Amino acid sequence: MNEQSVAALLHQVRNGEIEIQHALDQLRLLPIELLNSARLDHHRTLRTGLPEAVFGENKTVEQLIEILGALLRVPNVVVATRVSPEKGEAACQRLNGLTYHPVARMLTGNEAHAPADGGRGTVVIVTAGTSDLPVAEEASVTLQTFGHRIATVHDAGVAGIHRILAHSALLQQGSVIIVVAGMEGALPSVVAGMTAAPVIGVPTSIGYGTGAGGYSALLGMLNSCAPGLAVVNIDNGFGAACMAAAINRAT
């Protein structure tokens, strides 16, 4: 349950459209719902502005179906990350209202309950290379499910610096910039030097041996000399999207 649904419920009580007891019955579900495989935090959106997300990796199909089925019954957006194609297909076959996003490896649902304001502006998502797309798509799908506007720039790494320079105007217009890069992780530093918007760097596990599964990109971003750049964990497109959503929130 989010702020909009609680406000609508209170308006219905004030206008005499529903009984107080009915409203109380709905509010009792706010804090937590106990399942066999999880304890769902339905109150999280009301507290933080971001819904509870399901980390799908290592969960069984049955666990996913139980958790997502319960979340779909609540007026809030549903997000599950790191879901394999096999699990995603099985969940969509057994639960109505779910969409599987194969590149992002995500399941989403209840998008009609996303905030309608779209945030203060547009979040621009930039990738250094095509191999970084899955992480960028995780950020894109998350932000769109949360009701934020996005724009994308793909394959604009520093090996051809003209590729990112060609998008200077778009970068200046973004309210938040997410930059996804592997290898040496230099692109976020370049972008942070081109815009006044806060930049969120996402290192990816893309690269050869000394890339060390994304650690080289992570350390390169953490050692950036460009101001206004923050960094999330390796391959954490979801975390970057949540930070961008918090920054871009209209209220």
MOURKA-V333155 format. One record per helix or strand. SS is the DSSP state (~ for helix, > for strand). FROM is the first residue (numbers start at 0). LEN is the number of residues. If there is no record, write none. Layout:
BEGIN
{{SS | FROM | LEN} {SS | FROM | LEN}}
END
This chain:
BEGIN
{{~ | 2 | 12} {~ | 19 | 8} {> | 32 | 2} {> | 38 | 2} {~ | 43 | 5} {> | 53 | 2} {~ | 60 | 12} {> | 77 | 4} {~ | 84 | 10} {> | 97 | 4} {> | 105 | 4} {~ | 110 | 3} {> | 121 | 6} {~ | 129 | 16} {> | 148 | 5} {~ | 157 | 3} {~ | 161 | 4} {~ | 167 | 6} {> | 175 | 6} {~ | 186 | 6} {> | 197 | 6} {~ | 208 | 14} {> | 228 | 4} {~ | 236 | 12}}
END
